[in-house]
Amino acid sequence: MSASDPEPGPAGNEGEDTGQARATRLTQAFVAAIPHAGELGLACEAAAPGQVTLSMPWDGRLVGDPSSGVIHGGPVFTLMDSAAGAAVLSHPQSGGGPTATLSLRIDYMRAATPGQTIRARAECHHVTRNVAFVRAVAQDDDATRPVAIATGTFTLGATGRAESRPDREER
């Protein structure tokens, strides 16, 4: 079975999509569609409805301080933003449609340990008609000490097209 195939459902429902299989499929497609996610090596480690864990391997190209080997905060931000967006897409009430970041606050707690993979676990904990609310934490191998924590809001059904904004004229 490939990652895109639905998991078998309960007896008599073979081929029926489960929430976890849908979340995994949406997350993998989301990461694959973002070119810079590929450049950063982002990968889906786990997905469930409204919850996603993405990982980013240590890479010397991402180091912000060559004397210490610590990864710059920008790739960590991208990892957390991507995990949060994927959590929104995988939430059952989001409809799985387009989303965009409205706000994302990240508090950096400490530098990630050089040479270690960073993982971001995001949870979409509340959905309204137009906005989803997300919490996330980034960790390296020391799961007791977060690298960063985040809270954010995301649009639901964002298209990015001018015609979706009747209050704006096309340019």
C-alpha positions as CSV (number, residue, x, y, z in Angstrom):
1,M,0.0,0.0,0.0
2,S,1.4,3.4,-0.9
3,A,1.1,6.5,1.3
4,S,-1.6,7.9,-1.0
5,D,-3.8,4.7,-0.8
6,P,-6.6,4.9,1.7
7,E,-6.2,2.6,4.7
8,P,-8.6,-0.3,4.9
9,G,-11.7,0.7,7.0
10,P,-13.7,-1.5,9.3
11,A,-15.0,-4.8,7.9
12,G,-17.2,-4.1,5.0
13,N,-15.7,-0.7,4.4
14,E,-12.4,-1.5,2.6
15,G,-11.1,1.5,0.7
16,E,-13.0,4.0,3.0
17,D,-10.8,6.8,3.9
18,T,-9.9,7.2,7.6
19,G,-9.2,10.5,9.3
20,Q,-5.6,9.6,9.8
21,A,-5.1,8.5,6.2
22,R,-6.7,11.7,4.9
23,A,-4.6,13.9,7.3
24,T,-1.4,12.1,6.1
25,R,-2.3,12.5,2.5
26,L,-3.2,16.2,2.8
27,T,0.0,16.9,4.8
28,Q,2.2,15.1,2.3
29,A,0.6,16.9,-0.6
30,F,0.9,20.2,1.2
31,V,4.6,19.8,1.9
32,A,5.3,18.6,-1.7
33,A,3.5,21.6,-3.1
34,I,5.8,24.1,-1.3
35,P,9.2,24.4,-3.1
36,H,11.0,25.8,-0.1
37,A,9.7,23.0,2.1
38,G,11.6,20.6,-0.2
39,E,14.7,22.8,-0.1
40,L,14.6,22.7,3.7
41,G,14.0,18.9,3.7
42,L,10.7,19.1,5.5
43,A,9.0,15.7,5.9
44,C,5.7,14.5,7.5
45,E,6.5,12.3,10.5
46,A,2.9,12.0,11.8
47,A,-0.6,13.2,10.9
48,A,-4.0,12.9,12.4
49,P,-7.1,15.1,12.1
50,G,-6.0,18.5,13.2
51,Q,-2.6,17.4,14.4
52,V,0.7,17.2,12.3
53,T,4.3,16.6,13.1
54,L,6.9,17.8,10.5
55,S,10.6,17.3,10.7
56,M,13.6,19.3,9.3
57,P,17.0,17.7,9.3
58,W,20.1,19.6,10.4
59,D,21.7,21.1,7.3
60,G,24.9,23.2,7.2
61,R,23.3,25.5,4.6
62,L,20.7,26.6,7.2
63,V,23.3,27.5,9.9
64,G,23.0,31.1,11.1
65,D,26.1,31.2,13.2
66,P,29.0,29.2,11.7
67,S,31.0,29.3,14.9
68,S,28.3,27.4,16.8
69,G,26.5,25.4,14.0
70,V,23.1,26.6,15.2
71,I,20.3,26.7,12.6
72,H,19.0,30.2,11.9
73,G,15.5,31.1,13.2
74,G,14.1,31.5,9.7
75,P,14.0,27.8,8.8
76,V,12.6,27.0,12.3
77,F,9.8,29.6,11.6
78,T,9.1,28.0,8.2
79,L,9.0,24.5,9.8
80,M,6.5,25.7,12.4
81,D,4.4,27.7,9.9
82,S,4.2,24.7,7.6
83,A,3.3,22.3,10.4
84,A,0.6,24.7,11.6
85,G,-0.8,25.2,8.1
86,A,-0.9,21.4,7.6
87,A,-2.7,20.9,10.9
88,V,-5.4,23.4,9.7
89,L,-5.8,21.5,6.4
90,S,-6.1,18.2,8.2
91,H,-8.8,19.4,10.6
92,P,-12.1,17.9,9.8
93,Q,-14.0,21.2,10.0
94,S,-11.6,23.1,7.7
95,G,-12.9,21.4,4.6
96,G,-9.3,20.7,3.4
97,G,-9.3,23.8,1.2
98,P,-6.7,26.5,0.8
99,T,-5.4,28.3,3.9
100,A,-3.1,31.2,4.5
101,T,-1.3,32.4,7.6
102,L,-3.0,35.4,9.2
103,S,-0.7,35.7,12.2
104,L,2.0,33.5,13.7
105,R,3.8,34.4,17.0
106,I,6.9,32.3,17.7
107,D,8.8,32.5,21.0
108,Y,12.3,31.1,20.6
109,M,13.2,29.3,23.9
110,R,16.7,28.2,23.1
111,A,19.0,27.3,20.2
112,A,18.5,23.9,18.6
113,T,21.3,21.5,19.2
114,P,23.6,21.5,16.2
115,G,23.5,18.3,14.2
116,Q,20.0,17.3,15.4
117,T,16.7,17.1,13.5
118,I,14.1,19.6,14.6
119,R,10.5,18.5,14.8
120,A,7.4,20.7,14.9
121,R,4.1,19.4,16.3
122,A,1.1,21.5,15.6
123,E,-2.5,21.2,16.7
124,C,-5.4,23.0,15.2
125,H,-7.5,23.4,18.4
126,H,-10.4,25.6,17.3
127,V,-12.1,26.4,14.0
128,T,-14.6,29.1,13.2
129,R,-16.4,29.8,9.9
130,N,-13.4,31.7,8.5
131,V,-10.4,31.3,11.0
132,A,-8.5,28.4,12.4
133,F,-6.5,28.6,15.6
134,V,-3.2,26.7,16.1
135,R,-0.6,25.9,18.7
136,A,2.8,24.4,17.9
137,V,6.0,23.4,19.6
138,A,9.4,22.7,18.0
139,Q,11.9,20.3,19.6
140,D,15.2,18.7,18.9
141,D,16.2,15.4,20.5
142,D,15.7,16.9,24.0
143,A,11.9,16.8,24.2
144,T,11.9,18.2,27.7
145,R,13.2,21.6,26.5
146,P,11.3,23.2,23.5
147,V,13.3,25.1,20.9
148,A,10.3,27.3,20.2
149,I,6.6,27.6,20.8
150,A,4.0,29.2,18.6
151,T,0.4,30.3,18.4
152,G,-1.2,31.3,15.1
153,T,-4.4,32.0,13.2
154,F,-5.1,30.9,9.6
155,T,-7.7,31.7,7.1
156,L,-10.1,29.0,5.8
157,G,-10.9,28.9,2.1
158,A,-8.2,31.5,1.1
159,T,-7.7,31.7,-2.6
160,G,-5.3,34.6,-3.0
161,R,-7.1,35.7,-6.1
162,A,-8.4,39.3,-6.6
163,E,-11.8,38.2,-7.5
164,S,-12.2,36.6,-4.1
165,R,-12.0,40.2,-2.6
166,P,-15.0,42.2,-3.9
167,D,-13.8,45.2,-1.8
168,R,-10.6,45.5,-3.9
169,E,-10.3,46.5,-7.5
170,E,-8.2,44.3,-9.8
171,R,-4.9,46.0,-10.9
